[in-house]
Amino acid sequence: MGPILLVLLLALILGGLGFAVHVLWWIAVIVLVLWLLGFAMRSTSGGGARGRWYRW
């Protein structure tokens, strides 16, 4: 009974971790698309840091 519970617990943990990693990949893709859109749509007038939509 103990080894079965251990295997089920391990499967549950790894399954949850896989789901979390999958969700994090989608979030990373969305952030990358927004970042690239920010570069494409930034204003070219003014120059310097004022034309950038990010702070760094």
mmCIF file as Biopython writes it, N, C-alpha, C and O atoms, coordinates in Angstrom:
data_model
#
loop_
_atom_site.group_PDB
_atom_site.id
_atom_site.type_symbol
_atom_site.label_atom_id
_atom_site.label_alt_id
_atom_site.label_comp_id
_atom_site.label_asym_id
_atom_site.label_entity_id
_atom_site.label_seq_id
_atom_site.pdbx_PDB_ins_code
_atom_site.Cartn_x
_atom_site.Cartn_y
_atom_site.Cartn_z
_atom_site.occupancy
_atom_site.B_iso_or_equiv
_atom_site.auth_seq_id
_atom_site.auth_asym_id
_atom_site.pdbx_PDB_model_num
ATOM 1   N N  . MET A ? 1  ? 0.832  -1.199 0.000   1.0 0.0 1  A 1 
ATOM 2   C CA . MET A ? 1  ? 0.000  0.000  0.000   1.0 0.0 1  A 1 
ATOM 3   C C  . MET A ? 1  ? 0.870  1.253  0.000   1.0 0.0 1  A 1 
ATOM 4   O O  . MET A ? 1  ? 0.546  2.222  -0.686  1.0 0.0 1  A 1 
ATOM 5   N N  . GLY A ? 2  ? 1.958  1.252  0.749   1.0 0.0 2  A 1 
ATOM 6   C CA . GLY A ? 2  ? 2.832  2.421  0.844   1.0 0.0 2  A 1 
ATOM 7   C C  . GLY A ? 2  ? 3.478  2.800  -0.479  1.0 0.0 2  A 1 
ATOM 8   O O  . GLY A ? 2  ? 3.458  3.971  -0.861  1.0 0.0 2  A 1 
ATOM 9   N N  . PRO A ? 3  ? 4.066  1.802  -1.204  1.0 0.0 3  A 1 
ATOM 10  C CA . PRO A ? 3  ? 4.692  2.158  -2.492  1.0 0.0 3  A 1 
ATOM 11  C C  . PRO A ? 3  ? 3.691  2.687  -3.515  1.0 0.0 3  A 1 
ATOM 12  O O  . PRO A ? 3  ? 4.024  3.553  -4.323  1.0 0.0 3  A 1 
ATOM 13  N N  . ILE A ? 4  ? 2.461  2.165  -3.480  1.0 0.0 4  A 1 
ATOM 14  C CA . ILE A ? 4  ? 1.439  2.638  -4.420  1.0 0.0 4  A 1 
ATOM 15  C C  . ILE A ? 4  ? 1.105  4.102  -4.132  1.0 0.0 4  A 1 
ATOM 16  O O  . ILE A ? 4  ? 0.991  4.908  -5.056  1.0 0.0 4  A 1 
ATOM 17  N N  . LEU A ? 5  ? 0.951  4.441  -2.866  1.0 0.0 5  A 1 
ATOM 18  C CA . LEU A ? 5  ? 0.673  5.831  -2.499  1.0 0.0 5  A 1 
ATOM 19  C C  . LEU A ? 5  ? 1.841  6.739  -2.865  1.0 0.0 5  A 1 
ATOM 20  O O  . LEU A ? 5  ? 1.639  7.876  -3.292  1.0 0.0 5  A 1 
ATOM 21  N N  . LEU A ? 6  ? 3.048  6.242  -2.699  1.0 0.0 6  A 1 
ATOM 22  C CA . LEU A ? 6  ? 4.226  7.025  -3.051  1.0 0.0 6  A 1 
ATOM 23  C C  . LEU A ? 6  ? 4.274  7.290  -4.557  1.0 0.0 6  A 1 
ATOM 24  O O  . LEU A ? 6  ? 4.572  8.407  -4.982  1.0 0.0 6  A 1 
ATOM 25  N N  . VAL A ? 7  ? 3.986  6.279  -5.352  1.0 0.0 7  A 1 
ATOM 26  C CA . VAL A ? 7  ? 3.970  6.450  -6.811  1.0 0.0 7  A 1 
ATOM 27  C C  . VAL A ? 7  ? 2.857  7.403  -7.227  1.0 0.0 7  A 1 
ATOM 28  O O  . VAL A ? 7  ? 3.065  8.252  -8.094  1.0 0.0 7  A 1 
ATOM 29  N N  . LEU A ? 8  ? 1.680  7.276  -6.622  1.0 0.0 8  A 1 
ATOM 30  C CA . LEU A ? 8  ? 0.573  8.181  -6.944  1.0 0.0 8  A 1 
ATOM 31  C C  . LEU A ? 8  ? 0.898  9.622  -6.548  1.0 0.0 8  A 1 
ATOM 32  O O  . LEU A ? 8  ? 0.578  10.555 -7.285  1.0 0.0 8  A 1 
ATOM 33  N N  . LEU A ? 9  ? 1.525  9.803  -5.403  1.0 0.0 9  A 1 
ATOM 34  C CA . LEU A ? 9  ? 1.921  11.139 -4.963  1.0 0.0 9  A 1 
ATOM 35  C C  . LEU A ? 9  ? 2.965  11.731 -5.904  1.0 0.0 9  A 1 
ATOM 36  O O  . LEU A ? 9  ? 2.893  12.911 -6.247  1.0 0.0 9  A 1 
ATOM 37  N N  . LEU A ? 10 ? 3.923  10.929 -6.317  1.0 0.0 10 A 1 
ATOM 38  C CA . LEU A ? 10 ? 4.945  11.380 -7.252  1.0 0.0 10 A 1 
ATOM 39  C C  . LEU A ? 10 ? 4.327  11.754 -8.597  1.0 0.0 10 A 1 
ATOM 40  O O  . LEU A ? 10 ? 4.704  12.765 -9.190  1.0 0.0 10 A 1 
ATOM 41  N N  . ALA A ? 11 ? 3.380  10.949 -9.083  1.0 0.0 11 A 1 
ATOM 42  C CA . ALA A ? 11 ? 2.698  11.253 -10.344 1.0 0.0 11 A 1 
ATOM 43  C C  . ALA A ? 11 ? 1.900  12.550 -10.227 1.0 0.0 11 A 1 
ATOM 44  O O  . ALA A ? 11 ? 1.872  13.346 -11.165 1.0 0.0 11 A 1 
ATOM 45  N N  . LEU A ? 12 ? 1.257  12.766 -9.092  1.0 0.0 12 A 1 
ATOM 46  C CA . LEU A ? 12 ? 0.491  13.988 -8.882  1.0 0.0 12 A 1 
ATOM 47  C C  . LEU A ? 12 ? 1.396  15.216 -8.869  1.0 0.0 12 A 1 
ATOM 48  O O  . LEU A ? 12 ? 1.070  16.239 -9.470  1.0 0.0 12 A 1 
ATOM 49  N N  . ILE A ? 13 ? 2.523  15.111 -8.187  1.0 0.0 13 A 1 
ATOM 50  C CA . ILE A ? 13 ? 3.464  16.233 -8.114  1.0 0.0 13 A 1 
ATOM 51  C C  . ILE A ? 13 ? 4.033  16.539 -9.492  1.0 0.0 13 A 1 
ATOM 52  O O  . ILE A ? 13 ? 4.078  17.698 -9.904  1.0 0.0 13 A 1 
ATOM 53  N N  . LEU A ? 14 ? 4.471  15.498 -10.210 1.0 0.0 14 A 1 
ATOM 54  C CA . LEU A ? 14 ? 5.059  15.717 -11.537 1.0 0.0 14 A 1 
ATOM 55  C C  . LEU A ? 14 ? 4.011  16.207 -12.534 1.0 0.0 14 A 1 
ATOM 56  O O  . LEU A ? 14 ? 4.320  17.018 -13.408 1.0 0.0 14 A 1 
ATOM 57  N N  . GLY A ? 15 ? 2.786  15.728 -12.411 1.0 0.0 15 A 1 
ATOM 58  C CA . GLY A ? 15 ? 1.708  16.209 -13.284 1.0 0.0 15 A 1 
ATOM 59  C C  . GLY A ? 15 ? 1.405  17.671 -13.029 1.0 0.0 15 A 1 
ATOM 60  O O  . GLY A ? 15 ? 1.214  18.439 -13.972 1.0 0.0 15 A 1 
ATOM 61  N N  . GLY A ? 16 ? 1.360  18.062 -11.776 1.0 0.0 16 A 1 
ATOM 62  C CA . GLY A ? 16 ? 1.125  19.471 -11.442 1.0 0.0 16 A 1 
ATOM 63  C C  . GLY A ? 16 ? 2.272  20.349 -11.888 1.0 0.0 16 A 1 
ATOM 64  O O  . GLY A ? 16 ? 2.063  21.474 -12.343 1.0 0.0 16 A 1 
ATOM 65  N N  . LEU A ? 17 ? 3.480  19.841 -11.758 1.0 0.0 17 A 1 
ATOM 66  C CA . LEU A ? 17 ? 4.648  20.593 -12.208 1.0 0.0 17 A 1 
ATOM 67  C C  . LEU A ? 17 ? 4.626  20.759 -13.711 1.0 0.0 17 A 1 
ATOM 68  O O  . LEU A ? 17 ? 4.946  21.831 -14.224 1.0 0.0 17 A 1 
ATOM 69  N N  . GLY A ? 18 ? 4.251  19.708 -14.424 1.0 0.0 18 A 1 
ATOM 70  C CA . GLY A ? 18 ? 4.153  19.795 -15.888 1.0 0.0 18 A 1 
ATOM 71  C C  . GLY A ? 18 ? 3.117  20.817 -16.315 1.0 0.0 18 A 1 
ATOM 72  O O  . GLY A ? 18 ? 3.343  21.572 -17.260 1.0 0.0 18 A 1 
ATOM 73  N N  . PHE A ? 19 ? 1.980  20.849 -15.627 1.0 0.0 19 A 1 
ATOM 74  C CA . PHE A ? 19 ? 0.936  21.834 -15.943 1.0 0.0 19 A 1 
ATOM 75  C C  . PHE A ? 19 ? 1.433  23.244 -15.680 1.0 0.0 19 A 1 
ATOM 76  O O  . PHE A ? 19 ? 1.191  24.149 -16.478 1.0 0.0 19 A 1 
ATOM 77  N N  . ALA A ? 20 ? 2.131  23.435 -14.560 1.0 0.0 20 A 1 
ATOM 78  C CA . ALA A ? 20 ? 2.641  24.767 -14.223 1.0 0.0 20 A 1 
ATOM 79  C C  . ALA A ? 20 ? 3.676  25.227 -15.245 1.0 0.0 20 A 1 
ATOM 80  O O  . ALA A ? 20 ? 3.685  26.394 -15.636 1.0 0.0 20 A 1 
ATOM 81  N N  . VAL A ? 21 ? 4.545  24.318 -15.678 1.0 0.0 21 A 1 
ATOM 82  C CA . VAL A ? 21 ? 5.548  24.672 -16.678 1.0 0.0 21 A 1 
ATOM 83  C C  . VAL A ? 21 ? 4.878  25.011 -18.001 1.0 0.0 21 A 1 
ATOM 84  O O  . VAL A ? 21 ? 5.311  25.930 -18.696 1.0 0.0 21 A 1 
ATOM 85  N N  . HIS A ? 22 ? 3.825  24.279 -18.358 1.0 0.0 22 A 1 
ATOM 86  C CA . HIS A ? 22 ? 3.089  24.561 -19.587 1.0 0.0 22 A 1 
ATOM 87  C C  . HIS A ? 22 ? 2.465  25.958 -19.537 1.0 0.0 22 A 1 
ATOM 88  O O  . HIS A ? 22 ? 2.538  26.713 -20.506 1.0 0.0 22 A 1 
ATOM 89  N N  . VAL A ? 23 ? 1.865  26.287 -18.420 1.0 0.0 23 A 1 
ATOM 90  C CA . VAL A ? 23 ? 1.266  27.617 -18.258 1.0 0.0 23 A 1 
ATOM 91  C C  . VAL A ? 23 ? 2.339  28.692 -18.307 1.0 0.0 23 A 1 
ATOM 92  O O  . VAL A ? 23 ? 2.123  29.741 -18.914 1.0 0.0 23 A 1 
ATOM 93  N N  . LEU A ? 24 ? 3.491  28.460 -17.683 1.0 0.0 24 A 1 
ATOM 94  C CA . LEU A ? 24 ? 4.577  29.441 -17.715 1.0 0.0 24 A 1 
ATOM 95  C C  . LEU A ? 24 ? 5.115  29.640 -19.130 1.0 0.0 24 A 1 
ATOM 96  O O  . LEU A ? 24 ? 5.500  30.752 -19.488 1.0 0.0 24 A 1 
ATOM 97  N N  . TRP A ? 25 ? 5.147  28.582 -19.938 1.0 0.0 25 A 1 
ATOM 98  C CA . TRP A ? 25 ? 5.575  28.733 -21.332 1.0 0.0 25 A 1 
ATOM 99  C C  . TRP A ? 25 ? 4.613  29.629 -22.094 1.0 0.0 25 A 1 
ATOM 100 O O  . TRP A ? 25 ? 5.050  30.476 -22.873 1.0 0.0 25 A 1 
ATOM 101 N N  . TRP A ? 26 ? 3.309  29.460 -21.887 1.0 0.0 26 A 1 
ATOM 102 C CA . TRP A ? 26 ? 2.331  30.317 -22.572 1.0 0.0 26 A 1 
ATOM 103 C C  . TRP A ? 26 ? 2.477  31.766 -22.129 1.0 0.0 26 A 1 
ATOM 104 O O  . TRP A ? 26 ? 2.383  32.677 -22.952 1.0 0.0 26 A 1 
ATOM 105 N N  . ILE A ? 27 ? 2.707  31.989 -20.837 1.0 0.0 27 A 1 
ATOM 106 C CA . ILE A ? 27 ? 2.906  33.350 -20.339 1.0 0.0 27 A 1 
ATOM 107 C C  . ILE A ? 27 ? 4.159  33.950 -20.962 1.0 0.0 27 A 1 
ATOM 108 O O  . ILE A ? 27 ? 4.162  35.121 -21.343 1.0 0.0 27 A 1 
ATOM 109 N N  . ALA A ? 28 ? 5.227  33.156 -21.072 1.0 0.0 28 A 1 
ATOM 110 C CA . ALA A ? 28 ? 6.469  33.639 -21.679 1.0 0.0 28 A 1 
ATOM 111 C C  . ALA A ? 28 ? 6.260  34.006 -23.145 1.0 0.0 28 A 1 
ATOM 112 O O  . ALA A ? 28 ? 6.805  35.005 -23.613 1.0 0.0 28 A 1 
ATOM 113 N N  . VAL A ? 29 ? 5.488  33.220 -23.864 1.0 0.0 29 A 1 
ATOM 114 C CA . VAL A ? 29 ? 5.214  33.520 -25.275 1.0 0.0 29 A 1 
ATOM 115 C C  . VAL A ? 29 ? 4.410  34.807 -25.403 1.0 0.0 29 A 1 
ATOM 116 O O  . VAL A ? 29 ? 4.689  35.623 -26.281 1.0 0.0 29 A 1 
ATOM 117 N N  . ILE A ? 30 ? 3.421  34.998 -24.543 1.0 0.0 30 A 1 
ATOM 118 C CA . ILE A ? 30 ? 2.606  36.213 -24.587 1.0 0.0 30 A 1 
ATOM 119 C C  . ILE A ? 30 ? 3.459  37.441 -24.280 1.0 0.0 30 A 1 
ATOM 120 O O  . ILE A ? 30 ? 3.336  38.465 -24.952 1.0 0.0 30 A 1 
ATOM 121 N N  . VAL A ? 31 ? 4.321  37.345 -23.268 1.0 0.0 31 A 1 
ATOM 122 C CA . VAL A ? 31 ? 5.196  38.467 -22.918 1.0 0.0 31 A 1 
ATOM 123 C C  . VAL A ? 31 ? 6.161  38.771 -24.069 1.0 0.0 31 A 1 
ATOM 124 O O  . VAL A ? 31 ? 6.428  39.937 -24.360 1.0 0.0 31 A 1 
ATOM 125 N N  . LEU A ? 32 ? 6.681  37.737 -24.719 1.0 0.0 32 A 1 
ATOM 126 C CA . LEU A ? 32 ? 7.583  37.944 -25.850 1.0 0.0 32 A 1 
ATOM 127 C C  . LEU A ? 32 ? 6.873  38.653 -26.993 1.0 0.0 32 A 1 
ATOM 128 O O  . LEU A ? 32 ? 7.442  39.556 -27.606 1.0 0.0 32 A 1 
ATOM 129 N N  . VAL A ? 33 ? 5.643  38.260 -27.288 1.0 0.0 33 A 1 
ATOM 130 C CA . VAL A ? 33 ? 4.877  38.910 -28.358 1.0 0.0 33 A 1 
ATOM 131 C C  . VAL A ? 33 ? 4.621  40.369 -28.012 1.0 0.0 33 A 1 
ATOM 132 O O  . VAL A ? 33 ? 4.764  41.242 -28.867 1.0 0.0 33 A 1 
ATOM 133 N N  . LEU A ? 34 ? 4.245  40.640 -26.771 1.0 0.0 34 A 1 
ATOM 134 C CA . LEU A ? 34 ? 4.014  42.035 -26.365 1.0 0.0 34 A 1 
ATOM 135 C C  . LEU A ? 34 ? 5.295  42.852 -26.435 1.0 0.0 34 A 1 
ATOM 136 O O  . LEU A ? 34 ? 5.261  44.023 -26.814 1.0 0.0 34 A 1 
ATOM 137 N N  . TRP A ? 35 ? 6.410  42.257 -26.079 1.0 0.0 35 A 1 
ATOM 138 C CA . TRP A ? 35 ? 7.698  42.940 -26.125 1.0 0.0 35 A 1 
ATOM 139 C C  . TRP A ? 35 ? 8.068  43.275 -27.565 1.0 0.0 35 A 1 
ATOM 140 O O  . TRP A ? 35 ? 8.513  44.386 -27.854 1.0 0.0 35 A 1 
ATOM 141 N N  . LEU A ? 36 ? 7.882  42.311 -28.469 1.0 0.0 36 A 1 
ATOM 142 C CA . LEU A ? 36 ? 8.185  42.557 -29.883 1.0 0.0 36 A 1 
ATOM 143 C C  . LEU A ? 36 ? 7.232  43.592 -30.481 1.0 0.0 36 A 1 
ATOM 144 O O  . LEU A ? 36 ? 7.647  44.416 -31.296 1.0 0.0 36 A 1 
ATOM 145 N N  . LEU A ? 37 ? 5.963  43.556 -30.084 1.0 0.0 37 A 1 
ATOM 146 C CA . LEU A ? 37 ? 5.016  44.576 -30.555 1.0 0.0 37 A 1 
ATOM 147 C C  . LEU A ? 37 ? 5.410  45.956 -30.037 1.0 0.0 37 A 1 
ATOM 148 O O  . LEU A ? 37 ? 5.239  46.951 -30.741 1.0 0.0 37 A 1 
ATOM 149 N N  . GLY A ? 38 ? 5.923  46.023 -28.841 1.0 0.0 38 A 1 
ATOM 150 C CA . GLY A ? 38 ? 6.380  47.303 -28.300 1.0 0.0 38 A 1 
ATOM 151 C C  . GLY A ? 38 ? 7.525  47.873 -29.099 1.0 0.0 38 A 1 
ATOM 152 O O  . GLY A ? 38 ? 7.591  49.085 -29.304 1.0 0.0 38 A 1 
ATOM 153 N N  . PHE A ? 39 ? 8.438  47.021 -29.559 1.0 0.0 39 A 1 
ATOM 154 C CA . PHE A ? 39 ? 9.523  47.500 -30.409 1.0 0.0 39 A 1 
ATOM 155 C C  . PHE A ? 39 ? 8.990  47.957 -31.761 1.0 0.0 39 A 1 
ATOM 156 O O  . PHE A ? 39 ? 9.453  48.962 -32.302 1.0 0.0 39 A 1 
ATOM 157 N N  . ALA A ? 40 ? 8.027  47.232 -32.308 1.0 0.0 40 A 1 
ATOM 158 C CA . ALA A ? 40 ? 7.497  47.563 -33.627 1.0 0.0 40 A 1 
ATOM 159 C C  . ALA A ? 40 ? 6.654  48.831 -33.600 1.0 0.0 40 A 1 
ATOM 160 O O  . ALA A ? 40 ? 6.630  49.573 -34.581 1.0 0.0 40 A 1 
ATOM 161 N N  . MET A ? 41 ? 5.966  49.091 -32.499 1.0 0.0 41 A 1 
ATOM 162 C CA . MET A ? 41 ? 5.013  50.196 -32.452 1.0 0.0 41 A 1 
ATOM 163 C C  . MET A ? 41 ? 5.540  51.423 -31.713 1.0 0.0 41 A 1 
ATOM 164 O O  . MET A ? 41 ? 4.807  52.396 -31.537 1.0 0.0 41 A 1 
ATOM 165 N N  . ARG A ? 42 ? 6.793  51.393 -31.281 1.0 0.0 42 A 1 
ATOM 166 C CA . ARG A ? 42 ? 7.294  52.541 -30.530 1.0 0.0 42 A 1 
ATOM 167 C C  . ARG A ? 42 ? 7.458  53.755 -31.441 1.0 0.0 42 A 1 
ATOM 168 O O  . ARG A ? 42 ? 7.663  53.637 -32.649 1.0 0.0 42 A 1 
ATOM 169 N N  . SER A ? 43 ? 7.362  54.878 -30.836 1.0 0.0 43 A 1 
ATOM 170 C CA . SER A ? 43 ? 7.460  56.123 -31.589 1.0 0.0 43 A 1 
ATOM 171 C C  . SER A ? 43 ? 8.911  56.392 -31.961 1.0 0.0 43 A 1 
ATOM 172 O O  . SER A ? 43 ? 9.816  56.226 -31.143 1.0 0.0 43 A 1 
ATOM 173 N N  . THR A ? 44 ? 9.123  56.808 -33.206 1.0 0.0 44 A 1 
ATOM 174 C CA . THR A ? 44 ? 10.484 57.122 -33.639 1.0 0.0 44 A 1 
ATOM 175 C C  . THR A ? 44 ? 10.806 58.592 -33.436 1.0 0.0 44 A 1 
ATOM 176 O O  . THR A ? 44 ? 11.968 58.989 -33.516 1.0 0.0 44 A 1 
ATOM 177 N N  . SER A ? 45 ? 9.797  59.397 -33.178 1.0 0.0 45 A 1 
ATOM 178 C CA . SER A ? 45 ? 10.055 60.820 -32.975 1.0 0.0 45 A 1 
ATOM 179 C C  . SER A ? 45 ? 10.498 61.076 -31.537 1.0 0.0 45 A 1 
ATOM 180 O O  . SER A ? 45 ? 10.081 60.374 -30.615 1.0 0.0 45 A 1 
ATOM 181 N N  . GLY A ? 46 ? 11.340 62.081 -31.357 1.0 0.0 46 A 1 
ATOM 182 C CA . GLY A ? 46 ? 11.792 62.436 -30.014 1.0 0.0 46 A 1 
ATOM 183 C C  . GLY A ? 46 ? 13.134 61.831 -29.694 1.0 0.0 46 A 1 
ATOM 184 O O  . GLY A ? 46 ? 13.984 62.499 -29.104 1.0 0.0 46 A 1 
ATOM 185 N N  . GLY A ? 47 ? 13.346 60.604 -30.060 1.0 0.0 47 A 1 
ATOM 186 C CA . GLY A ? 47 ? 14.626 59.954 -29.825 1.0 0.0 47 A 1 
ATOM 187 C C  . GLY A ? 47 ? 14.900 59.734 -28.353 1.0 0.0 47 A 1 
ATOM 188 O O  . GLY A ? 47 ? 14.130 60.172 -27.498 1.0 0.0 47 A 1 
ATOM 189 N N  . GLY A ? 48 ? 15.982 59.063 -28.060 1.0 0.0 48 A 1 
ATOM 190 C CA . GLY A ? 48 ? 16.368 58.841 -26.668 1.0 0.0 48 A 1 
ATOM 191 C C  . GLY A ? 48 ? 15.408 57.934 -25.937 1.0 0.0 48 A 1 
ATOM 192 O O  . GLY A ? 48 ? 14.758 57.079 -26.538 1.0 0.0 48 A 1 
ATOM 193 N N  . ALA A ? 49 ? 15.325 58.127 -24.630 1.0 0.0 49 A 1 
ATOM 194 C CA . ALA A ? 49 ? 14.492 57.263 -23.789 1.0 0.0 49 A 1 
ATOM 195 C C  . ALA A ? 49 ? 13.007 57.598 -23.918 1.0 0.0 49 A 1 
ATOM 196 O O  . ALA A ? 49 ? 12.164 56.794 -23.520 1.0 0.0 49 A 1 
ATOM 197 N N  . ARG A ? 50 ? 12.672 58.759 -24.460 1.0 0.0 50 A 1 
ATOM 198 C CA . ARG A ? 50 ? 11.254 59.114 -24.557 1.0 0.0 50 A 1 
ATOM 199 C C  . ARG A ? 50 ? 10.514 58.277 -25.589 1.0 0.0 50 A 1 
ATOM 200 O O  . ARG A ? 50 ? 9.300  58.105 -25.476 1.0 0.0 50 A 1 
ATOM 201 N N  . GLY A ? 51 ? 11.209 57.752 -26.589 1.0 0.0 51 A 1 
ATOM 202 C CA . GLY A ? 51 ? 10.560 56.941 -27.599 1.0 0.0 51 A 1 
ATOM 203 C C  . GLY A ? 51 ? 10.355 55.506 -27.185 1.0 0.0 51 A 1 
ATOM 204 O O  . GLY A ? 51 ? 9.756  54.726 -27.926 1.0 0.0 51 A 1 
ATOM 205 N N  . ARG A ? 52 ? 10.836 55.148 -26.024 1.0 0.0 52 A 1 
ATOM 206 C CA . ARG A ? 52 ? 10.732 53.762 -25.582 1.0 0.0 52 A 1 
ATOM 207 C C  . ARG A ? 52 ? 9.570  53.593 -24.629 1.0 0.0 52 A 1 
ATOM 208 O O  . ARG A ? 52 ? 9.264  54.485 -23.838 1.0 0.0 52 A 1 
ATOM 209 N N  . TRP A ? 53 ? 8.919  52.431 -24.710 1.0 0.0 53 A 1 
ATOM 210 C CA . TRP A ? 53 ? 7.780  52.166 -23.842 1.0 0.0 53 A 1 
ATOM 211 C C  . TRP A ? 53 ? 8.195  51.439 -22.572 1.0 0.0 53 A 1 
ATOM 212 O O  . TRP A ? 53 ? 7.382  51.261 -21.665 1.0 0.0 53 A 1 
ATOM 213 N N  . TYR A ? 54 ? 9.446  51.019 -22.500 1.0 0.0 54 A 1 
ATOM 214 C CA . TYR A ? 54 ? 9.924  50.337 -21.300 1.0 0.0 54 A 1 
ATOM 215 C C  . TYR A ? 54 ? 10.896 51.239 -20.561 1.0 0.0 54 A 1 
ATOM 216 O O  . TYR A ? 54 ? 11.334 52.249 -21.112 1.0 0.0 54 A 1 
ATOM 217 N N  . ARG A ? 55 ? 11.242 50.900 -19.331 1.0 0.0 55 A 1 
ATOM 218 C CA . ARG A ? 55 ? 11.995 51.820 -18.477 1.0 0.0 55 A 1 
ATOM 219 C C  . ARG A ? 55 ? 13.485 51.590 -18.492 1.0 0.0 55 A 1 
ATOM 220 O O  . ARG A ? 55 ? 14.243 52.512 -18.194 1.0 0.0 55 A 1 
ATOM 221 N N  . TRP A ? 56 ? 13.943 50.378 -18.833 1.0 0.0 56 A 1 
ATOM 222 C CA . TRP A ? 56 ? 15.372 50.119 -18.717 1.0 0.0 56 A 1 
ATOM 223 C C  . TRP A ? 56 ? 16.140 50.512 -19.952 1.0 0.0 56 A 1 
ATOM 224 O O  . TRP A ? 56 ? 17.359 50.351 -19.999 1.0 0.0 56 A 1 
#
